[in-house]
Amino acid sequence: MITAFTAVRQRVLALLGALSMYRLVLFSLLALALLAEVLSFAGLVAPRPLEILVSFVVLAAVISLVDAAAQRLLHLPWRIESSLVTALILLFVLAPASDFAPAALGGLALAGALASVSKYLIAWRGRHILNPAAFGAAVVTIAHLGTSSSWWVGTPALFVPVVVLGLLVLWRTEKVRIVLVFLVIAIAVSLLRQYVQLTQGGLPFDAGQALSFAVLQSPYFFLGAFMLSEPLTLPPRRWQQFSVAALVGVLAGWPIFLGGFTLGQERALLIGNLLAFAFAVRGSVRLTLEKREFITPTVQELTFRTRSRLRFLAGQYLELDVPHRRPDARGTRREFSIVSAPADLPTLRIAYKDGDQKHPSSYKRALAAAQPGATLAVTGTWGDFLLPRGDVPVLMVAAGIGVTPFVSQLRQLQATGEKRDVVLVYVASDPAELAFREELAATGARVAVFTREEPKNLPAHWTWAQGARLDAAALEANVADIASRHAFISGPPRLIADLAPALQKARNLTTDAFAGY
């Protein structure tokens, strides 16, 4: 059952990987806004059609102008997607300009400007400390500056669209479980709050009605999918992300009165952002490219030197920003598993597949054009693709370039002198595509190679699977004690989906996927 779900999840991720995270969020919010416009004609949402349109135009214009000015001043590439995403989120959070009153229009413009400015002023080494849209909405609401947060997106007519579009975003960012924790806690706390308040007032408590209010008439799904899940305001480890989600869920479910305002909704998110920043204060790190080389006919390795302190755990990945003109739909940031071990710092290495595509992405072309001496930025390190603690035997299954996190883990074990029972199953299309052979051989790990043709000069502790295709039978033939091992599998989502059923007998299964560059 678990492996079947893993296969489906990875196939969906492969499809969604055709778009950058920002583009997917933008298109989802645009679809939601268009649907809200249609529903407003039928009176199914509170704002009138012209109010929605005018409010969006004001927000988009102000945010785009402020972003363009700030990015020009700071010599950064203009990212229109970021401006439009912020405008669309504020459109659903703030009360639209009723009757187009100048004060209300001014409040929207001010909220947009504050949200935009916060991206550059309330930041740490390229990392947002506070969610920009939440910050803009909170300031104008608390200070009563022409408008206030209304979260009109929390209405039954938009419930299904928000859930469907939000789920696409969460699946792409792999934050479904994080937001699910937030939703369960927020809804549970909301039910408790309604029960306490009604019983204190001597009124009957209707559980069905209370649940309907908490689910269908609240903004929790929108807040979780489109704001809480933003990668640049989340900490790197999953347990830290769960902690932030729980805190925001409690505060959103039971807004606490503080003076003349409450700590609910966007203010709850801002408090969660502060906790996330405390977990992830390391922020962005600049890298200087020292060397690039092909290590197989289709795989390039980039060697960097860090210009400031960088911390990561073996098996984690980084997000590398490569600004360039006219980026395609997938944007200027990509995630790479780290090849080098933490013990190798300040040297840091990544690898990616190159030279096998007729139409490479704009990102890959820009990365290929970077020469030694170029400076790039790591916007963060994330991931829980980490070896289990203790002496649990481990099975590593690597498909092609998916071997990179395992190289980091095995090198770190070697550097620290830790002894682990590890078997690596290495799948490649051709013997020439077996990357990092020397490094893997030096670690002493047992390796089973699955290639069509027999590789030459394999190390003594390496075996060739006689050209067999990796399936359940072949895996058990090479790893007889698979049931006692914690299995890790890394590679393209479609290949992970194909291989996941072969690991159903493993003690546990952890996957790591990448959607290409």
VOBAFI-375559 format. One line per 3 residues: their letters; for each residue x, z, y of C-alpha. Coordinates in steps of 0.25 Angstrom, whole numbers, plus 5000, padded with zeros to 4 digits. Example, Ala and Ser with C-alpha at 12.3 -4.5 7.8 and 13.67 -1.06 7.14 Angstrom:
<rs>
as	5049 5031 4982 ~ 5055 5029 4996;
</rs>
This chain:
<rs>
mit	5000 5000 5000 ~ 5011 5004 5010 ~ 5019 4991 5007;
aft	5007 4982 5008 ~ 5004 4988 5022 ~ 5019 4986 5025;
avr	5018 4972 5021 ~ 5006 4969 5030 ~ 5012 4977 5042;
qrv	5025 4969 5041 ~ 5017 4955 5041 ~ 5009 4959 5053;
lal	5022 4963 5060 ~ 5028 4950 5057 ~ 5017 4943 5064;
lga	5016 4952 5076 ~ 5031 4951 5077 ~ 5030 4937 5083;
lsm	5026 4944 5097 ~ 5034 4954 5104 ~ 5028 4968 5106;
yrl	5026 4966 5120 ~ 5019 4952 5118 ~ 5010 4958 5107;
vlf	5006 4969 5116 ~ 5003 4960 5128 ~ 4995 4950 5119;
sll	4987 4962 5113 ~ 4984 4968 5127 ~ 4980 4955 5133;
ala	4971 4952 5121 ~ 4965 4966 5124 ~ 4963 4963 5138;
lla	4956 4950 5136 ~ 4947 4957 5126 ~ 4944 4968 5136;
evl	4941 4957 5147 ~ 4931 4951 5137 ~ 4925 4964 5133;
sfa	4923 4968 5148 ~ 4914 4956 5150 ~ 4905 4962 5139;
glv	4906 4976 5146 ~ 4913 4982 5133 ~ 4925 4987 5141;
apr	4924 4995 5154 ~ 4932 4986 5164 ~ 4925 4974 5170;
ple	4932 4960 5166 ~ 4937 4958 5181 ~ 4942 4972 5181;
ilv	4951 4970 5169 ~ 4956 4957 5174 ~ 4960 4962 5188;
sfv	4966 4975 5183 ~ 4975 4967 5173 ~ 4979 4957 5184;
vla	4983 4969 5193 ~ 4991 4976 5182 ~ 4998 4964 5177;
avi	5002 4959 5191 ~ 5007 4972 5196 ~ 5015 4976 5183;
slv	5020 4962 5182 ~ 5025 4962 5196 ~ 5032 4976 5195;
daa	5038 4972 5181 ~ 5044 4959 5187 ~ 5049 4966 5199;
aqr	5056 4977 5191 ~ 5061 4968 5180 ~ 5067 4959 5191;
llh	5073 4971 5198 ~ 5079 4976 5185 ~ 5083 4962 5180;
lpw	5074 4963 5168 ~ 5066 4952 5162 ~ 5052 4951 5166;
rie	5043 4955 5154 ~ 5029 4951 5158 ~ 5023 4956 5144;
ssl	5027 4970 5148 ~ 5020 4969 5161 ~ 5007 4963 5155;
vta	5007 4974 5144 ~ 5008 4985 5154 ~ 4997 4978 5163;
lil	4987 4977 5151 ~ 4989 4991 5146 ~ 4986 4996 5160;
lfv	4974 4987 5160 ~ 4968 4995 5148 ~ 4973 5008 5153;
lap	4969 5009 5168 ~ 4955 5008 5174 ~ 4953 4993 5179;
asd	4951 4991 5194 ~ 4936 4994 5195 ~ 4930 4985 5206;
fap	4944 4981 5209 ~ 4946 4993 5218 ~ 4959 4992 5226;
aal	4963 5006 5222 ~ 4960 5003 5207 ~ 4968 4990 5208;
ggl	4980 4997 5215 ~ 4979 5008 5204 ~ 4981 4997 5193;
ala	4992 4991 5201 ~ 4999 5004 5203 ~ 4998 5007 5188;
gal	5004 4994 5184 ~ 5015 4996 5194 ~ 5018 5010 5189;
asv	5018 5005 5174 ~ 5028 4994 5177 ~ 5037 5002 5185;
sky	5038 5013 5174 ~ 5044 5003 5165 ~ 5056 5003 5173;
lia	5057 5016 5180 ~ 5051 5025 5169 ~ 5061 5020 5158;
wrg	5073 5024 5151 ~ 5084 5013 5147 ~ 5073 5003 5146;
rhi	5063 5012 5139 ~ 5049 5015 5145 ~ 5048 5030 5146;
lnp	5033 5029 5149 ~ 5023 5018 5145 ~ 5021 5010 5158;
aaf	5006 5008 5157 ~ 5004 5022 5154 ~ 5012 5027 5166;
gaa	5006 5017 5176 ~ 4992 5022 5171 ~ 4995 5037 5171;
vvt	5001 5037 5185 ~ 4989 5030 5192 ~ 4979 5038 5183;
iah	4985 5052 5187 ~ 4988 5048 5201 ~ 4974 5042 5203;
lgt	4980 5029 5209 ~ 4968 5020 5209 ~ 4966 5019 5194;
sss	4967 5027 5181 ~ 4968 5025 5166 ~ 4955 5022 5159;
wwv	4959 5017 5146 ~ 4947 5008 5146 ~ 4954 5001 5134;
gtp	4948 5012 5126 ~ 4934 5006 5123 ~ 4927 5002 5110;
alf	4927 4988 5114 ~ 4942 4987 5114 ~ 4945 4996 5102;
vpv	4947 4986 5091 ~ 4955 4976 5100 ~ 4964 4987 5104;
vvl	4966 4992 5090 ~ 4969 4978 5085 ~ 4978 4973 5096;
gll	4985 4987 5096 ~ 4987 4986 5081 ~ 4994 4973 5083;
vlw	5004 4979 5093 ~ 5006 4992 5085 ~ 5009 4984 5072;
rte	5019 4975 5080 ~ 5026 4988 5086 ~ 5024 4995 5073;
kvr	5018 5007 5080 ~ 5005 5008 5072 ~ 5008 5021 5066;
ivl	5012 5027 5079 ~ 5000 5023 5086 ~ 4991 5027 5074;
vfl	4997 5042 5076 ~ 4993 5041 5091 ~ 4979 5036 5088;
via	4976 5047 5077 ~ 4981 5058 5086 ~ 4974 5053 5098;
iav	4961 5051 5092 ~ 4961 5064 5084 ~ 4965 5072 5097;
sll	4954 5064 5104 ~ 4944 5069 5094 ~ 4949 5083 5095;
rqy	4948 5083 5110 ~ 4933 5077 5110 ~ 4929 5088 5100;
vql	4935 5099 5108 ~ 4930 5094 5121 ~ 4916 5092 5116;
tqg	4915 5105 5108 ~ 4920 5113 5120 ~ 4909 5106 5129;
glp	4898 5110 5118 ~ 4896 5095 5114 ~ 4895 5090 5100;
fda	4907 5082 5094 ~ 4904 5069 5088 ~ 4916 5065 5080;
gqa	4912 5050 5078 ~ 4910 5049 5093 ~ 4923 5056 5096;
lsf	4931 5047 5087 ~ 4924 5035 5093 ~ 4928 5039 5107;
avl	4943 5042 5102 ~ 4944 5029 5095 ~ 4935 5018 5102;
qsp	4935 5024 5116 ~ 4949 5028 5118 ~ 4962 5021 5122;
yff	4970 5027 5111 ~ 4972 5014 5103 ~ 4976 5006 5115;
lga	4986 5017 5120 ~ 4992 5018 5106 ~ 4994 5003 5103;
fml	4998 4998 5117 ~ 5005 5010 5124 ~ 5009 5020 5114;
sep	5016 5010 5105 ~ 5025 5004 5116 ~ 5039 5004 5110;
ltl	5046 5007 5123 ~ 5039 5020 5124 ~ 5040 5025 5110;
ppr	5051 5033 5104 ~ 5060 5027 5093 ~ 5056 5035 5080;
rwq	5043 5035 5073 ~ 5041 5050 5073 ~ 5044 5050 5088;
qfs	5033 5039 5090 ~ 5023 5047 5082 ~ 5026 5059 5091;
vaa	5023 5051 5103 ~ 5011 5045 5097 ~ 5005 5059 5094;
lvg	5008 5065 5107 ~ 5001 5053 5114 ~ 4990 5054 5104;
vla	4987 5069 5108 ~ 4988 5067 5123 ~ 4979 5055 5122;
gwp	4969 5061 5113 ~ 4967 5074 5121 ~ 4971 5071 5136;
ifl	4977 5084 5142 ~ 4972 5087 5156 ~ 4984 5089 5166;
ggf	4980 5092 5180 ~ 4972 5080 5185 ~ 4974 5071 5173;
tlg	4975 5070 5158 ~ 4987 5067 5148 ~ 4979 5057 5141;
qer	4981 5042 5137 ~ 4992 5035 5145 ~ 4997 5049 5150;
all	4998 5053 5135 ~ 5006 5041 5132 ~ 5016 5044 5144;
ign	5018 5058 5138 ~ 5021 5051 5124 ~ 5030 5042 5131;
lla	5038 5053 5136 ~ 5039 5059 5122 ~ 5044 5045 5117;
faf	5054 5044 5128 ~ 5060 5058 5124 ~ 5061 5053 5110;
avr	5067 5039 5114 ~ 5075 5043 5127 ~ 5087 5034 5122;
gsv	5080 5021 5128 ~ 5086 5008 5130 ~ 5101 5005 5127;
rlt	5109 4993 5131 ~ 5117 4985 5121 ~ 5129 4976 5123;
lek	5130 4965 5113 ~ 5144 4964 5107 ~ 5143 4954 5096;
ref	5133 4945 5089 ~ 5136 4938 5076 ~ 5129 4931 5064;
itp	5130 4940 5052 ~ 5122 4931 5043 ~ 5118 4916 5046;
tvq	5105 4921 5053 ~ 5108 4936 5057 ~ 5115 4940 5070;
elt	5120 4953 5073 ~ 5122 4959 5087 ~ 5132 4970 5090;
frt	5129 4978 5102 ~ 5136 4990 5109 ~ 5127 5000 5115;
rsr	5129 5003 5130 ~ 5122 5017 5129 ~ 5117 5027 5119;
lrf	5109 5021 5107 ~ 5103 5029 5096 ~ 5096 5024 5084;
lag	5094 5027 5069 ~ 5099 5018 5058 ~ 5087 5009 5054;
qyl	5081 5008 5068 ~ 5079 4996 5077 ~ 5081 4993 5092;
eld	5074 4985 5102 ~ 5083 4975 5109 ~ 5079 4969 5122;
vph	5084 4955 5125 ~ 5078 4950 5138 ~ 5077 4935 5140;
rrp	5070 4924 5148 ~ 5057 4919 5142 ~ 5055 4929 5130;
dar	5045 4924 5120 ~ 5033 4931 5114 ~ 5042 4942 5107;
gtr	5049 4947 5120 ~ 5063 4952 5123 ~ 5064 4964 5113;
ref	5066 4965 5098 ~ 5069 4975 5088 ~ 5081 4975 5079;
siv	5086 4984 5068 ~ 5099 4990 5071 ~ 5110 4986 5062;
sap	5121 4996 5066 ~ 5120 5010 5062 ~ 5119 5022 5073;
adl	5133 5025 5069 ~ 5138 5012 5074 ~ 5134 5014 5089;
ptl	5137 5010 5099 ~ 5138 4997 5091 ~ 5124 4992 5088;
ria	5120 4980 5080 ~ 5107 4972 5077 ~ 5105 4959 5069;
ykd	5094 4949 5070 ~ 5091 4936 5062 ~ 5095 4924 5070;
gdq	5097 4909 5068 ~ 5086 4907 5058 ~ 5075 4903 5068;
khp	5071 4890 5075 ~ 5064 4897 5086 ~ 5070 4910 5089;
ssy	5063 4920 5099 ~ 5067 4921 5113 ~ 5073 4935 5110;
kra	5081 4930 5099 ~ 5087 4918 5108 ~ 5090 4929 5119;
laa	5097 4938 5109 ~ 5105 4926 5103 ~ 5109 4923 5117;
aqp	5115 4937 5120 ~ 5130 4937 5120 ~ 5140 4948 5118;
gat	5140 4957 5131 ~ 5125 4956 5133 ~ 5117 4968 5135;
lav	5104 4971 5128 ~ 5095 4983 5128 ~ 5089 4991 5116;
tgt	5076 4996 5121 ~ 5075 5006 5110 ~ 5078 5010 5095;
wgd	5066 5013 5086 ~ 5062 5014 5071 ~ 5061 5022 5059;
fll	5067 5013 5049 ~ 5076 5025 5045 ~ 5082 5029 5032;
prg	5075 5041 5026 ~ 5081 5055 5027 ~ 5087 5061 5015;
dvp	5092 5054 5002 ~ 5080 5045 5000 ~ 5085 5032 4993;
vlm	5083 5020 5002 ~ 5079 5006 4999 ~ 5082 4996 5010;
vaa	5076 4982 5010 ~ 5081 4972 5020 ~ 5076 4958 5022;
gig	5086 4950 5030 ~ 5090 4955 5043 ~ 5081 4968 5040;
vtp	5094 4974 5034 ~ 5098 4978 5048 ~ 5092 4992 5048;
fvs	5098 4995 5034 ~ 5112 4991 5039 ~ 5110 5001 5050;
qlr	5105 5012 5040 ~ 5116 5009 5030 ~ 5127 5009 5040;
qlq	5122 5022 5046 ~ 5122 5029 5032 ~ 5137 5023 5030;
atg	5141 5029 5044 ~ 5135 5043 5041 ~ 5140 5043 5027;
ekr	5126 5046 5022 ~ 5123 5042 5007 ~ 5110 5036 5004;
dvv	5104 5028 4992 ~ 5101 5015 4998 ~ 5098 5001 4992;
lvy	5097 4989 5001 ~ 5089 4977 4997 ~ 5093 4966 5006;
vas	5085 4953 5006 ~ 5090 4940 5013 ~ 5087 4926 5012;
dpa	5101 4922 5009 ~ 5114 4929 5006 ~ 5120 4925 5019;
ela	5109 4933 5026 ~ 5114 4946 5020 ~ 5118 4953 5033;
fre	5127 4965 5035 ~ 5133 4964 5021 ~ 5146 4971 5024;
ela	5139 4982 5031 ~ 5129 4985 5020 ~ 5140 4984 5009;
atg	5148 4994 5017 ~ 5137 5004 5016 ~ 5137 5004 5001;
arv	5122 5002 5000 ~ 5116 4995 4988 ~ 5111 4982 4991;
avf	5102 4972 4984 ~ 5102 4958 4990 ~ 5090 4949 4989;
tre	5094 4935 4992 ~ 5091 4921 4986 ~ 5106 4918 4983;
epk	5116 4928 4978 ~ 5125 4934 4989 ~ 5140 4933 4987;
nlp	5150 4945 4987 ~ 5139 4956 4987 ~ 5145 4970 4988;
ahw	5146 4978 4975 ~ 5133 4986 4978 ~ 5125 4974 4982;
twa	5116 4966 4972 ~ 5109 4953 4973 ~ 5095 4952 4968;
qga	5097 4939 4961 ~ 5089 4931 4971 ~ 5077 4939 4968;
rld	5066 4940 4979 ~ 5064 4954 4983 ~ 5051 4959 4977;
aaa	5047 4972 4970 ~ 5053 4968 4957 ~ 5066 4964 4963;
lea	5067 4976 4972 ~ 5065 4986 4960 ~ 5075 4978 4952;
nva	5085 4981 4963 ~ 5081 4995 4967 ~ 5075 5002 4955;
dia	5073 5015 4962 ~ 5065 5009 4974 ~ 5054 5020 4971;
srh	5064 5031 4976 ~ 5068 5024 4988 ~ 5063 5023 5003;
afi	5063 5008 5005 ~ 5066 5002 5019 ~ 5063 4987 5022;
sgp	5067 4979 5034 ~ 5065 4964 5037 ~ 5055 4955 5043;
prl	5041 4959 5043 ~ 5036 4948 5033 ~ 5047 4951 5024;
iad	5045 4966 5024 ~ 5030 4963 5021 ~ 5035 4955 5009;
lap	5044 4965 5004 ~ 5036 4978 5006 ~ 5028 4977 4993;
alq	5041 4977 4985 ~ 5044 4991 4991 ~ 5031 4997 4987;
kar	5039 5006 4976 ~ 5048 5012 4986 ~ 5047 5027 4990;
nlt	5045 5023 5005 ~ 5045 5010 5013 ~ 5050 5008 5027;
tda	5050 4995 5034 ~ 5057 4989 5046 ~ 5052 4975 5051;
fag	5057 4965 5062 ~ 5049 4953 5066 ~ 5060 4944 5071;
y	5066 4941 5084;
</rs>
